[in-house]
Amino acid sequence: MSTDRGEGPVALLLHGQPGQGSDWDDVAAGLASSNRVLVPDRPGYGRTGGPAVGLAANADSLDCLLDDKGVGSATVVGHSFGGGVALAMALRHGHRVRALVLVDSVGTGRSIGPYDRVLGLPGLGEALTFAGWELSRRLLPALRRRSTRLPPALGAWLRAIPQTSVSPDGDRRDGGSTWRSFVTEQRALLAETPSIEAGLGSVRVPTVVVAGRRDRLVPARATAELADAIPGAELVWVPGVGHLVPQEAPGVLVEIIRRHASGR
């Protein structure tokens, strides 16, 4: 399922892992006056549901989505894991991609940390993910309500976590599928990133790599390497924000996406 709003050059917005299309609400609202904005819930999440899939299969599903919507090509914008999907789309369905905007994106081996590797392990990864999910589901709402009493940096981080990622009853509504989707994608991230990285030099569309200066999930060095590996890519650092640029600095992304979607 996807949201389809506005008119003009098409921007396709891809959420991260976990998440839903609504994580892009502020960006989509800013773009709707100048662009047609498609915002899907990727397989395994939100209204789409069903089994989660890997980077390549996500890209293939988006190719079908554009067919269904009568769209020839789009500026493809991906956040975090969604950035890896955007890259897979450029490599597998390059005629669909007018430009790429990669936000706090995976795409190189250096973007995968030791925790990512542990969470991708059979058995142990599932157990740790489920335990962390239950803890977050139970504690995050209370911590968010008390965020103004916490140290400023910690409070700001808690308020920035997308509500859709870990909701008090989310795993009850979807039968516990969200954490399972996370595990599936974690294993796909480990398995498919080497082929994505190997293909970065063949990306031939205008590309902007955007990252928060305070991102602690994707290291700054990994972001710089990603930009260096893509021919002609522009690198934009957003000061004062972390991994969740679509929620923390939506206006910055609106301007970047609008500029590239219009071909300027």
C-alpha atoms as one frame of an Amber mdcrd trajectory, in Angstrom:
protein
   0.000   0.000   0.000   1.193   3.513  -0.721   0.213   7.145  -0.340  -0.061
   9.064  -3.624  -0.473  12.839  -3.435   0.326  16.031  -5.356   1.171  16.678
  -8.993   4.408  17.262 -10.871   7.736  15.422 -11.076   7.503  12.194  -9.102
   9.376  11.611  -5.840   9.347   8.090  -4.393  10.096   8.066  -0.642  11.347
   4.835   0.974  11.326   4.383   4.747  13.967   2.644   6.793  14.104  -0.448
   8.977  11.735  -0.690  10.786   9.205   1.966   9.825   6.244   2.939   7.712
   5.541   5.408   4.957   4.135   7.817   7.531   7.695   8.383   8.768   7.931
  10.724   5.745   4.778  12.740   6.567   6.525  16.085   7.081   8.659  15.712
   3.961   5.694  14.554   1.851   3.595  17.505   3.029   6.340  19.928   2.031
   6.739  18.367  -1.421   3.056  17.985  -2.304   2.719  21.548  -3.597   5.338
  20.966  -6.314   5.648  17.214  -6.797   3.701  14.016  -7.070   4.785  12.068
  -4.003   4.564   8.272  -3.712   5.178   6.909  -0.223   4.806   3.131   0.127
   4.854   0.954   3.192   7.576  -1.467   2.138   6.847  -5.242   2.232   6.539
  -6.488   5.793   5.446  -3.155   7.265   2.354  -1.016   7.782  -0.598  -1.444
   5.447   1.401  -3.564   3.014   2.266  -6.191   5.605   3.038  -9.687   4.409
   6.554 -11.124   4.513   9.529  -8.789   4.469  12.027  -9.153   1.628  15.592
  -8.143   0.854  17.067  -5.177  -0.966  16.748  -6.580  -4.482  13.208  -7.880
  -3.952  12.176  -4.516  -2.487  13.525  -2.834  -5.627  11.583  -5.238  -7.829
   8.363  -4.536  -5.924   8.873  -0.797  -6.483   9.334  -1.377 -10.191   5.881
  -2.999 -10.151   4.474  -0.130  -8.071   5.604   2.437 -10.636   3.964   0.350
 -13.352   0.728   0.274 -11.369   0.856   4.042 -10.885   1.643   4.775 -14.528
   4.974   6.352 -13.621   7.945   5.992 -15.960  10.669   7.301 -13.658  11.058
   9.051 -10.316  13.523  10.698  -8.010  14.067   7.873  -5.526  14.699   8.893
  -1.929  15.721   6.289   0.631  16.381   6.554   4.358  18.765   4.100   6.059
  17.823   0.578   4.823  15.570   2.351   2.321  18.702   3.934   0.879  20.008
   0.465   0.157  16.730  -0.306  -1.603  17.082   2.895  -3.648  20.584   1.834
  -4.697  19.323  -1.638  -5.615  16.661   0.017  -7.733  19.263   2.141  -9.542
  21.334  -0.969 -10.245  18.458  -3.280 -11.241  15.963  -0.846 -12.784  18.093
   2.132 -13.719  15.604   3.452 -16.297  13.173   4.073 -13.432  15.520   6.334
 -11.473  15.930   9.978 -12.488  17.971  10.850  -9.417  18.889   9.404  -6.024
  18.701  11.057  -2.616  20.296   8.758  -0.031  19.600   9.796   3.568  21.687
   8.316   6.413  21.991   5.416   4.017  23.502   1.959   4.093  25.370   0.824
   1.011  28.914  -0.086   2.026  30.391  -2.659   4.364  31.499   0.096   6.717
  27.849   1.112   7.242  27.236  -2.274   8.898  28.297  -2.255  12.540  29.013
  -5.116  14.955  25.472  -4.934  16.370  24.077  -5.357  12.865  26.103  -8.527
  12.458  24.964  -9.949  15.808  21.299  -9.190  15.056  21.644 -11.008  11.760
  22.788 -14.265  13.378  20.366 -17.213  13.232  18.708 -17.880  16.565  20.596
 -15.309  18.638  19.610 -12.440  16.363  15.942 -13.372  16.576  16.040 -13.686
  20.365  17.810 -10.354  20.850  15.531  -8.565  18.402  12.380  -9.884  20.050
  13.641  -8.986  23.552  14.653  -5.493  22.450  11.367  -5.013  20.657   9.307
  -5.939  23.705  11.393  -3.668  25.942  11.046  -0.754  23.516   7.326  -1.359
  23.045   6.717  -1.229  26.782   9.107   1.529  27.833   9.416   3.975  24.940
   6.010   5.701  25.342   6.674   6.391  29.040  10.182   7.647  28.322   8.887
   9.949  25.589   6.344  11.473  27.984   9.165  12.225  30.416  11.631  13.374
  27.793  11.532  17.026  28.885  12.894  15.969  32.303  15.847  14.109  30.806
  19.175  15.565  29.632  18.503  17.631  26.482  20.359  15.354  24.071  18.647
  12.189  25.338  15.227  13.825  25.383  15.620  15.072  21.824  16.668  11.595
  20.649  13.642   9.948  22.254  11.249  12.487  20.763  12.780  11.941  17.320
  12.104   8.186  17.204   9.218   7.653  14.745   6.008   6.721  16.552   5.278
   4.182  13.836   8.502   2.276  14.448   7.687   1.112  17.966   4.111   1.701
  19.091   2.616   0.470  22.396   0.359  -2.054  20.685   1.971  -2.323  17.252
   3.091  -5.917  17.624  -0.338  -6.846  18.911  -2.112  -5.364  15.885   0.125
  -7.009  13.316   0.568 -10.338  15.043   4.196  -9.663  15.913   5.297  -9.308
  12.300   7.307  -6.102  12.647  10.167  -7.584  14.616  10.211 -10.558  12.253
  10.426  -8.152   9.308  13.367  -6.486  11.022  15.181  -9.825  11.335  14.549
 -10.707   7.683  15.884  -7.361   6.518  18.866  -7.555   8.866  19.969 -10.801
   7.259  19.359  -9.375   3.798  21.485  -6.347   4.697  24.428  -8.598   5.539
  23.959 -10.817   2.491  23.269  -8.182  -0.174  25.394  -5.175   0.801  28.571
  -6.549  -0.849  26.882  -6.661  -4.263  25.422  -3.175  -3.744  28.851  -1.831
  -2.818  30.440  -3.527  -5.829  27.989  -1.751  -8.125  28.293   1.787  -6.744
  30.740   2.842  -9.428  28.174   2.037 -12.116  25.492   4.369 -10.750  25.007
   7.003 -13.443  22.174   9.185 -12.150  22.508  12.456 -10.212  22.972  11.482
  -6.575  22.929  13.353  -3.275  24.105  11.662  -0.083  22.592  13.380   2.967
  23.454  12.623   6.591  23.002  14.082  10.039  26.275  15.139  11.612  25.201
  13.413  14.851  24.253  10.117  13.224  25.487   7.306  15.478  24.010   4.414
  13.476  25.739   4.987  10.136  29.272   6.264  10.820  30.378   9.480   9.150
  33.253   7.654   7.467  30.802   5.202   5.882  28.691   8.088   4.578  31.740
   9.799   3.076  32.864   6.534   1.455  29.408   6.030  -0.044  29.481   9.483
  -1.625  33.032   8.961  -2.910  32.110   5.622  -4.516  29.210   7.016  -6.591
  30.443   9.038  -9.586  29.636  12.725  -9.202  27.674  12.312  -5.972  27.093
  15.385  -3.821  27.566  15.044  -0.052  25.415  17.163   2.284  25.923  17.157
   6.061  23.007  18.366   8.187  24.309  19.921  11.399  22.719  19.298  14.771
  20.681  16.203  13.858  21.196  12.455  14.049  20.050   9.435  12.092  16.434
  10.551  11.677  16.848  13.438   9.239  13.337  12.978   7.720  11.815  13.783
  11.117  14.459  16.142  12.489  15.140  18.272   9.405  12.367  17.701   6.852
  12.751  21.146   5.289  16.326  20.393   4.271  15.195  17.264   2.456  12.259
  19.011   0.794  14.598  21.512  -0.845  17.102  18.865  -1.949  14.431  16.531
  -3.345  12.562  19.332  -5.089  15.773  20.541  -6.744  16.686  17.107  -8.079
  13.143  16.075  -9.020  12.886  19.162 -11.214  16.267  18.495 -12.820  17.884
  21.683 -11.545
